Amino acid sequence: MADERLGPAAVTLAGLMARVAGWRPDDFWAATPADVRAVLAGWIDAGDAARFDRAALSAMMEQFPDG
């Protein structure tokens, strides 16, 4: 899904959400950042949910790389 109009981070995050949450493209594009955060927070300890940040997202992206 390479689209010259989209930033690489958006495409990567869409792929991550497809893998982690089973979201289809329409689900991803209809979601808010809060929706994405809520789903991804489920992958870390509940006590760490408040600390879900770019570093945590990067770690998940390394663990679940696209293709």
Secondary structure, DSSP 4 states (H G I P E B T S, - for coil): ---TTS-HHHHHHHHHHHHHH---HHHHHH--HHHHHHHHHTTS-GGGGGG--HHHHHHHHHHS---
